[in-house]
Amino acid sequence: KELKKGIESVKKETENISSLLSSIKIMYDIYYLGASAPDIWVNPVDIIEPVFEEYRTKRPDRIFNYNYCIHSNVRIWIDDGSLELIIRNLLDNAIKYSKNGSSIFVGIREQLNDNIVVLDVVNTDSSIEYSKIGKIFDKYYRTNWAKEQTVGAGIGLWSIKNITEIYDAAVSVQSSTNTTGFVITFKHVKHVEESSVN
């Protein structure tokens, strides 16, 4: 039974790596080869929810909360791997820059009046200096605190910024003395026929 569980875990990790490598290839093709972004539309809940549950299981030292307010027939313009890369990077950062017992919230919401879908990732017990907010999406940029306290290459948020540019989405950050939140706004949204919803 344990062996089967281990095999399933390895299989899942392999699928995750394959998906992320696909996203990286898309970024490379667009930025270096002049390719166009693929015409792929996904249900964000289908991608984000399993990743959220994975992190909640792996990190019992954090308090995870998840909520979504979006119809099942909503699709956003982005490929699976890129959306997964976004949520994994944001959750990794939320864990890395918070303390044991901190809260991490993930929310997906549809704003019908504006025809957009918004992804929020917010964590407590961390903050970003106002003067640094404009730099955190720069390639290789890491705050002095991050260099001293954590390991990283400084390309996670840079990758997110590039992905949002590819799919004409937007990323922003808000930070107070005790909370940091990232907001991804997807501007290309469509509603599929009910009969085609799995």
Secondary structure, DSSP 4 states (H G I P E B T S, - for coil): -HHHHHHHHHHHHHHHHHHHHHHHHHHHHHHHH-PPPP--EE-HHHHHHHHHHHHHHH-TTSEEEEEEE--TTEEEES-HHHHHHHHHHHHHHHHHTS-TT-EEEEEEEEETTTTEEEEEEEEES----HHHHTTTTSTT---HHHHHH----S-HHHHHHHHHHHTT-EEEEEE-SSEEEEEEEE--EEE--GGG--
